[in-house]
Amino acid sequence: MDIATFITNYREAFGAQAPLPLLFAYSDTPLATTAKVGGCFFKQLDTARRGTPVSLNADNIGCGGGRFYTGFSPMGEHIPTFVSLKERYKQTPDMVLDYTRQLSIQAAPKAYLNFVRIDQAESFDGMEGLFFYATPDILSGLCAWAFYDCNEPDAVCTPFGSGCGTTIATAVRENRRQGYRTFIGLFDPSVRPYVEADELGFVIPASRFRTMYETMRSTCLFGTNAWSKVKARIEPDTAQ
């Protein structure tokens, strides 16, 4: 797989105005010095979106849930009660516990989790997944791509979870099991202030991307009348 080829294909499919995805991967050393920020670490990902890598670890993630879902710490004892009784995202603390058990989150394999915009990455080596910020029209194309060669009913999933849970934890777990599922996320009200009002997230785990990289140009994203109309709304200047 070649990054330059992917970017060329992605730009041709979605247009120059579609934001490039972020590649995320664990490493022993950071790609950048990243200051600690309290609360949701999606505040920091704007930096990666602008082209400067972000390197997270146990010390600079200011949210206990963020440290847990990235594998940098065990789940804090207060989290089930907080998620249920404070945030009111689940009816009971026991439901939170049951949900987190199903995720089977493992300890981070290395000291840092790096986010880098794909045009700033050297290769796909070691990648856990690609994370896309997606408007409804872009999300339509990403889902069409994921559905193209997969008839499984969960080819695209919308799991419950925090922004980091549905972005990182689900993708890492899927990659570890060499799975085929992709994930729509960023429904969590706590993460919504840190993304655009018309954006959701879409994650392709590395295990799935290896196949999707090869099928992209065969999909409806290239040379079809239906997608050309959608692309014209994503990038109005390309309308014919």
C-alpha contacts under 8 A as a table, 3 or more apart, distances in Angstrom:
res1	aa1	res2	aa2	distance
1	M	5	T	8.00
1	M	6	F	7.93
1	M	124	F	7.27
1	M	210	R	7.64
1	M	213	Y	7.38
2	D	5	T	5.40
2	D	6	F	6.34
2	D	123	S	7.05
2	D	124	F	7.69
3	I	6	F	5.07
3	I	7	I	6.19
3	I	118	I	7.30
3	I	119	D	7.43
3	I	121	A	7.81
3	I	122	E	7.54
3	I	123	S	6.19
3	I	124	F	7.15
4	A	7	I	5.18
4	A	8	T	6.21
4	A	119	D	7.65
5	T	8	T	5.14
5	T	9	N	6.21
6	F	9	N	5.11
6	F	10	Y	5.96
6	F	213	Y	7.22
7	I	10	Y	4.97
7	I	11	R	5.96
7	I	20	L	7.94
7	I	118	I	7.80
7	I	119	D	7.33
8	T	11	R	5.28
8	T	12	E	6.15
9	N	12	E	5.10
9	N	13	A	6.10
9	N	216	M	7.74
9	N	217	R	7.27
10	Y	13	A	5.09
10	Y	14	F	5.92
10	Y	15	G	7.48
11	R	14	F	5.31
11	R	15	G	4.70
11	R	16	A	5.43
11	R	18	A	7.51
12	E	15	G	5.59
12	E	16	A	7.76
13	A	221	L	5.39
13	A	222	F	6.25
13	A	231	K	7.61
14	F	17	Q	7.77
14	F	18	A	5.97
14	F	138	I	7.11
14	F	141	G	7.94
14	F	221	L	7.84
14	F	231	K	6.01
14	F	234	I	7.17
14	F	235	E	7.85
15	G	18	A	5.80
15	G	231	K	6.94
15	G	234	I	7.12
15	G	235	E	5.90
15	G	238	T	7.92
16	A	19	P	7.82
16	A	235	E	7.22
17	Q	234	I	7.10
17	Q	235	E	5.97
18	A	138	I	7.58
18	A	234	I	7.05
18	A	235	E	7.73
19	P	49	R	7.93
19	P	132	F	7.63
19	P	133	Y	6.86
19	P	134	A	7.98
20	L	49	R	7.84
20	L	117	R	6.61
20	L	118	I	6.49
20	L	119	D	7.64
20	L	132	F	7.05
21	P	117	R	6.00
21	P	118	I	5.95
21	P	130	L	6.12
21	P	131	F	5.31
21	P	132	F	4.47
21	P	133	Y	6.88
22	L	48	A	7.30
22	L	49	R	7.14
22	L	115	F	6.02
22	L	116	V	5.31
22	L	117	R	4.34
22	L	118	I	5.57
22	L	130	L	5.64
22	L	131	F	5.08
22	L	132	F	6.52
23	L	114	N	7.97
23	L	115	F	5.69
23	L	116	V	5.33
23	L	117	R	6.06
23	L	118	I	5.73
23	L	121	A	7.55
23	L	124	F	7.92
23	L	127	M	6.73
23	L	128	E	7.77
23	L	129	G	6.08
23	L	130	L	4.67
23	L	131	F	6.40
24	F	113	L	6.83
24	F	114	N	5.42
24	F	115	F	4.52
24	F	116	V	6.48
24	F	127	M	5.94
24	F	128	E	5.92
24	F	129	G	5.82
24	F	130	L	6.45
24	F	131	F	7.62
25	A	113	L	5.63
25	A	114	N	5.43
25	A	115	F	6.92
25	A	126	G	6.11
25	A	127	M	4.66
25	A	128	E	5.19
25	A	129	G	7.30
26	Y	108	A	7.67
26	Y	109	P	7.05
26	Y	110	K	5.70
26	Y	111	A	7.20
26	Y	112	Y	5.42
26	Y	113	L	4.33
26	Y	114	N	6.08
26	Y	126	G	7.42
26	Y	127	M	7.64
26	Y	128	E	7.68
27	S	30	P	6.84
27	S	110	K	5.32
27	S	111	A	6.29
27	S	112	Y	5.24
27	S	113	L	6.37
27	S	114	N	7.26
28	D	110	K	5.25
28	D	111	A	5.23
28	D	112	Y	6.10
29	T	111	A	7.04
29	T	112	Y	6.44
30	P	33	T	6.96
30	P	55	S	5.45
30	P	56	L	7.94
30	P	112	Y	5.95
30	P	113	L	7.77
30	P	114	N	6.89
31	L	53	P	6.32
31	L	54	V	7.05
31	L	55	S	6.01
31	L	114	N	6.63
32	A	52	T	7.92
32	A	53	P	5.92
32	A	54	V	5.93
32	A	55	S	5.68
33	T	54	V	7.43
33	T	55	S	6.68
34	T	54	V	6.01
34	T	55	S	5.81
34	T	56	L	6.89
34	T	60	N	7.16
35	A	60	N	6.17
36	K	59	D	7.19
36	K	60	N	3.94
36	K	61	I	6.08
36	K	62	G	6.36
37	V	40	C	7.93
37	V	41	F	7.02
37	V	43	K	7.86
37	V	44	Q	7.54
37	V	60	N	6.69
37	V	61	I	6.71
37	V	62	G	5.63
38	G	41	F	7.70
38	G	61	I	7.32
38	G	62	G	4.36
38	G	63	C	6.50
39	G	61	I	7.88
39	G	62	G	5.30
39	G	63	C	4.90
40	C	43	K	6.22
40	C	61	I	7.97
40	C	62	G	7.10
40	C	63	C	5.95
40	C	66	G	7.01
40	C	190	S	7.90
40	C	191	V	6.85
41	F	44	Q	5.40
41	F	45	L	6.96
41	F	61	I	6.31
41	F	62	G	7.20
41	F	63	C	7.35
41	F	66	G	7.03
42	F	45	L	5.00
42	F	46	D	7.22
42	F	163	G	7.81
42	F	164	C	7.98
42	F	191	V	7.08
42	F	194	Y	6.14
42	F	195	V	7.93
43	K	46	D	6.28
43	K	194	Y	5.74
44	Q	47	T	5.76
44	Q	48	A	7.46
44	Q	54	V	7.19
45	L	48	A	5.02
45	L	49	R	6.25
45	L	54	V	6.83
45	L	115	F	7.53
46	D	49	R	4.89
46	D	50	R	6.31
47	T	50	R	5.21
47	T	51	G	6.63
47	T	52	T	5.63
47	T	53	P	7.00
47	T	54	V	6.89
48	A	51	G	5.08
48	A	52	T	4.82
48	A	53	P	4.90
48	A	54	V	5.75
48	A	115	F	6.33
48	A	116	V	5.60
48	A	117	R	5.91
49	R	52	T	7.35
49	R	116	V	7.79
49	R	117	R	6.07
50	R	117	R	7.82
51	G	116	V	7.12
51	G	117	R	5.73
51	G	120	Q	6.72
52	T	116	V	6.92
52	T	117	R	7.58
52	T	120	Q	7.99
53	P	114	N	6.87
53	P	115	F	5.65
53	P	116	V	4.56
53	P	117	R	7.08
53	P	120	Q	8.00
54	V	114	N	5.64
54	V	115	F	5.17
54	V	116	V	6.61
55	S	112	Y	6.10
55	S	113	L	5.61
55	S	114	N	4.35
55	S	115	F	6.41
56	L	59	D	7.92
56	L	60	N	6.13
56	L	61	I	6.34
56	L	112	Y	5.54
56	L	113	L	5.09
56	L	114	N	6.24
57	N	60	N	5.70
57	N	61	I	6.26
57	N	67	R	7.78
57	N	72	F	6.79
57	N	111	A	6.21
57	N	112	Y	4.90
57	N	113	L	6.34
58	A	61	I	6.00
58	A	67	R	6.16
58	A	72	F	5.23
58	A	73	S	7.03
58	A	111	A	7.81
59	D	62	G	7.59
61	I	64	G	7.70
61	I	66	G	6.50
61	I	67	R	6.13
62	G	66	G	7.50
62	G	67	R	7.82
63	C	66	G	5.05
63	C	67	R	6.39
64	G	67	R	5.16
64	G	68	F	6.23
64	G	73	S	8.00
64	G	75	M	7.45
64	G	76	G	6.77
65	G	68	F	5.00
65	G	69	Y	6.06
65	G	75	M	7.10
65	G	76	G	7.83
65	G	79	I	7.29
66	G	69	Y	5.31
66	G	70	T	6.14
66	G	164	C	6.13
66	G	165	G	7.81
67	R	70	T	5.39
67	R	71	G	6.20
67	R	72	F	4.97
67	R	73	S	5.48
67	R	74	P	7.91
68	F	71	G	5.12
68	F	72	F	5.85
68	F	73	S	5.00
68	F	74	P	5.55
68	F	75	M	5.31
68	F	76	G	7.90
69	Y	72	F	7.68
69	Y	105	I	7.03
69	Y	164	C	6.26
69	Y	165	G	5.37
69	Y	168	I	6.90
69	Y	169	A	5.41
70	T	108	A	6.67
70	T	113	L	7.85
70	T	164	C	7.29
70	T	165	G	7.77
70	T	168	I	6.29
70	T	169	A	6.22
71	G	74	P	7.33
71	G	105	I	6.55
71	G	106	Q	5.91
71	G	107	A	4.44
71	G	108	A	4.38
71	G	169	A	7.99
72	F	107	A	6.17
72	F	108	A	5.55
73	S	107	A	7.19
75	M	79	I	6.88
76	G	79	I	5.54
77	E	80	P	7.11
78	H	81	T	5.61
78	H	82	F	5.99
79	I	82	F	4.91
79	I	83	V	5.91
80	P	83	V	5.34
80	P	84	S	6.12
80	P	92	T	7.99
80	P	93	P	4.60
80	P	94	D	7.14
80	P	96	V	5.27
80	P	97	L	6.17
81	T	84	S	5.18
81	T	85	L	5.52
81	T	86	K	7.10
81	T	92	T	7.69
81	T	93	P	5.08
82	F	85	L	5.57
82	F	86	K	4.82
82	F	87	E	6.21
82	F	88	R	7.97
83	V	86	K	5.92
83	V	87	E	4.95
83	V	88	R	5.94
83	V	89	Y	5.80
83	V	90	K	6.61
83	V	93	P	7.34
83	V	96	V	7.18
84	S	87	E	5.92
84	S	88	R	4.53
84	S	89	Y	5.57
84	S	90	K	4.77
84	S	91	Q	5.83
84	S	92	T	5.41
84	S	93	P	5.37
84	S	96	V	7.07
85	L	88	R	5.22
85	L	91	Q	7.83
85	L	92	T	7.37
85	L	93	P	7.56
88	R	91	Q	6.74
90	K	93	P	7.20
90	K	95	M	6.46
90	K	96	V	6.41
91	Q	95	M	6.90
92	T	95	M	5.31
92	T	96	V	6.84
93	P	96	V	5.08
93	P	97	L	6.37
94	D	97	L	4.97
94	D	98	D	6.11
95	M	98	D	5.02
95	M	99	Y	6.10
96	V	99	Y	5.09
96	V	100	T	6.20
97	L	100	T	5.26
97	L	101	R	6.17
98	D	101	R	5.22
98	D	102	Q	6.47
99	Y	102	Q	5.29
99	Y	103	L	6.76
100	T	103	L	5.17
100	T	104	S	7.00
100	T	105	I	7.77
101	R	104	S	5.49
101	R	105	I	7.80
103	L	169	A	7.36
103	L	170	T	7.17
103	L	173	R	7.44
104	S	173	R	7.60
105	I	169	A	6.75
105	I	173	R	7.22
108	A	111	A	7.08
110	K	113	L	7.72
116	V	120	Q	6.31
116	V	121	A	6.24
117	R	120	Q	5.42
117	R	121	A	6.63
118	I	121	A	5.20
121	A	124	F	7.65
124	F	127	M	5.49
127	M	130	L	7.87
127	M	206	A	6.09
128	E	171	A	6.90
128	E	172	V	5.83
128	E	175	N	6.48
128	E	205	P	5.90
128	E	206	A	5.24
129	G	171	A	6.41
129	G	172	V	7.48
129	G	175	N	7.80
129	G	203	V	6.65
129	G	204	I	5.48
129	G	205	P	4.06
129	G	206	A	4.64
129	G	209	F	7.68
130	L	203	V	5.62
130	L	204	I	5.27
130	L	205	P	6.45
130	L	206	A	7.26
131	F	167	T	7.13
131	F	201	G	6.84
131	F	202	F	5.81
131	F	203	V	4.57
131	F	204	I	6.67
132	F	201	G	5.62
132	F	202	F	5.04
132	F	203	V	6.25
133	Y	199	E	6.10
133	Y	200	L	5.96
133	Y	201	G	4.89
133	Y	202	F	6.62
134	A	137	D	7.63
134	A	138	I	5.27
134	A	139	L	5.29
134	A	199	E	5.10
134	A	200	L	5.27
134	A	201	G	5.75
134	A	202	F	6.76
135	T	138	I	5.19
135	T	139	L	5.91
135	T	198	D	5.53
135	T	199	E	4.58
135	T	200	L	6.39
136	P	139	L	4.95
136	P	140	S	6.09
136	P	198	D	7.29
136	P	199	E	7.19
136	P	200	L	7.80
137	D	140	S	5.04
137	D	141	G	6.66
137	D	230	V	6.45
137	D	231	K	7.78
137	D	233	R	7.86
137	D	234	I	6.84
138	I	141	G	5.22
138	I	142	L	6.30
138	I	234	I	7.36
139	L	142	L	5.02
139	L	143	C	6.03
139	L	200	L	7.90
139	L	202	F	7.28
140	S	143	C	5.31
140	S	144	A	6.14
141	G	144	A	5.02
141	G	145	W	6.17
141	G	221	L	6.74
141	G	227	W	7.78
142	L	145	W	5.10
142	L	146	A	6.29
142	L	202	F	7.74
143	C	146	A	4.98
143	C	147	F	6.04
143	C	156	V	6.91
144	A	147	F	5.15
144	A	148	Y	6.04
144	A	219	T	7.67
144	A	220	C	7.41
145	W	148	Y	5.28
145	W	212	M	7.34
145	W	215	T	7.92
145	W	216	M	6.46
145	W	219	T	6.21
145	W	220	C	7.66
145	W	221	L	7.55
146	A	149	D	7.04
146	A	150	C	7.04
146	A	155	A	6.77
146	A	156	V	7.07
146	A	182	T	7.30
146	A	212	M	6.99
147	F	150	C	5.23
147	F	151	N	6.77
147	F	155	A	6.42
147	F	156	V	7.54
148	Y	219	T	6.46
149	D	215	T	7.74
150	C	155	A	6.43
151	N	155	A	7.15
152	E	155	A	5.35
153	P	156	V	7.65
154	D	157	C	5.53
154	D	181	R	6.35
155	A	180	Y	6.59
155	A	181	R	4.73
155	A	182	T	6.07
156	V	181	R	5.83
156	V	182	T	4.84
156	V	183	F	5.54
156	V	184	I	7.08
157	C	181	R	6.88
157	C	182	T	6.15
157	C	183	F	4.79
157	C	184	I	6.09
158	T	183	F	5.82
158	T	184	I	5.00
158	T	185	G	6.29
159	P	166	T	6.69
159	P	183	F	7.38
159	P	184	I	7.55
159	P	185	G	7.30
160	F	166	T	7.21
161	G	164	C	7.76
161	G	165	G	5.25
161	G	166	T	5.52
161	G	188	D	6.67
162	S	165	G	4.85
162	S	166	T	6.13
162	S	186	L	7.16
162	S	187	F	7.83
162	S	188	D	5.40
162	S	190	S	7.47
162	S	191	V	7.19
163	G	166	T	5.51
163	G	167	T	5.96
163	G	185	G	6.58
163	G	186	L	4.94
163	G	187	F	7.38
163	G	188	D	6.16
163	G	190	S	7.92
163	G	191	V	5.74
164	C	167	T	4.98
164	C	168	I	5.39
164	C	169	A	6.90
165	G	168	I	5.58
165	G	169	A	4.86
165	G	170	T	6.39
166	T	169	A	6.18
166	T	170	T	5.46
166	T	171	A	7.43
166	T	183	F	7.14
166	T	184	I	7.52
166	T	185	G	5.44
166	T	186	L	7.23
167	T	170	T	6.45
167	T	171	A	6.38
167	T	183	F	7.69
167	T	185	G	6.55
167	T	186	L	7.86
167	T	201	G	7.52
167	T	202	F	7.77
167	T	203	V	6.30
168	I	171	A	5.33
168	I	172	V	5.96
169	A	172	V	5.28
169	A	173	R	6.11
170	T	173	R	5.22
170	T	174	E	6.08
170	T	183	F	7.77
171	A	174	E	5.06
171	A	175	N	5.99
171	A	182	T	7.68
171	A	183	F	7.63
171	A	203	V	6.87
171	A	204	I	7.09
171	A	205	P	5.00
172	V	175	N	5.05
172	V	176	R	6.13
172	V	205	P	6.97
173	R	176	R	5.14
173	R	177	R	6.44
174	E	177	R	5.25
174	E	178	Q	6.09
174	E	179	G	5.08
174	E	180	Y	7.48
174	E	181	R	7.04
174	E	205	P	6.55
174	E	207	S	7.49
175	N	178	Q	4.87
175	N	179	G	6.02
175	N	205	P	5.50
175	N	206	A	5.92
175	N	207	S	5.07
175	N	208	R	7.69
176	R	179	G	7.67
178	Q	207	S	5.07
178	Q	208	R	7.51
179	G	207	S	6.10
179	G	208	R	6.55
180	Y	207	S	6.82
180	Y	208	R	4.96
181	R	204	I	7.71
181	R	205	P	7.70
181	R	208	R	6.97
182	T	202	F	7.39
182	T	203	V	5.81
182	T	204	I	5.05
182	T	205	P	6.65
182	T	208	R	7.49
183	F	202	F	5.61
183	F	203	V	5.14
183	F	204	I	6.84
184	I	200	L	7.11
184	I	201	G	5.55
184	I	202	F	4.55
184	I	203	V	6.53
185	G	188	D	7.83
185	G	200	L	6.11
185	G	201	G	4.80
185	G	202	F	6.17
185	G	203	V	7.85
186	L	189	P	7.96
186	L	191	V	6.46
186	L	192	R	6.69
186	L	200	L	5.40
186	L	201	G	5.49
187	F	191	V	7.67
187	F	192	R	7.09
187	F	200	L	7.10
188	D	191	V	5.66
188	D	192	R	6.52
189	P	192	R	5.14
189	P	193	P	7.66
190	S	193	P	7.00
191	V	194	Y	5.73
191	V	195	V	7.21
192	R	195	V	5.53
192	R	196	E	7.54
192	R	197	A	7.46
193	P	196	E	7.52
195	V	199	E	6.56
195	V	200	L	7.88
196	E	199	E	5.28
204	I	208	R	6.34
204	I	209	F	5.95
205	P	208	R	5.47
205	P	209	F	6.14
206	A	209	F	4.92
206	A	210	R	6.34
207	S	210	R	5.94
207	S	211	T	7.82
208	R	211	T	5.74
208	R	212	M	6.38
209	F	212	M	4.78
209	F	213	Y	5.66
210	R	213	Y	5.53
210	R	214	E	7.09
211	T	214	E	5.46
211	T	215	T	6.61
212	M	215	T	5.06
212	M	216	M	5.95
213	Y	216	M	5.75
214	E	217	R	7.56
215	T	218	S	5.44
215	T	219	T	6.73
216	M	219	T	5.59
216	M	221	L	7.49
217	R	221	L	7.02
217	R	222	F	6.03
218	S	221	L	7.81
218	S	222	F	7.02
219	T	222	F	6.29
220	C	223	G	6.85
220	C	224	T	5.70
220	C	226	A	7.95
220	C	227	W	6.45
221	L	224	T	6.89
221	L	227	W	5.87
221	L	228	S	7.85
222	F	227	W	7.63
223	G	227	W	7.89
223	G	228	S	7.47
224	T	227	W	5.65
224	T	228	S	6.23
225	N	228	S	5.16
225	N	229	K	6.58
226	A	229	K	5.57
226	A	230	V	6.85
227	W	230	V	5.04
227	W	231	K	6.03
228	S	231	K	5.04
228	S	232	A	6.15
229	K	232	A	5.18
229	K	233	R	6.83
229	K	239	A	7.87
230	V	233	R	5.32
230	V	234	I	6.58
231	K	234	I	4.93
231	K	235	E	6.06
231	K	236	P	7.82
231	K	238	T	7.98
232	A	235	E	5.13
232	A	236	P	4.86
232	A	237	D	7.33
232	A	238	T	5.85
232	A	239	A	4.77
233	R	236	P	5.21
233	R	239	A	7.84
235	E	238	T	5.84
235	E	239	A	7.46
236	P	239	A	5.43
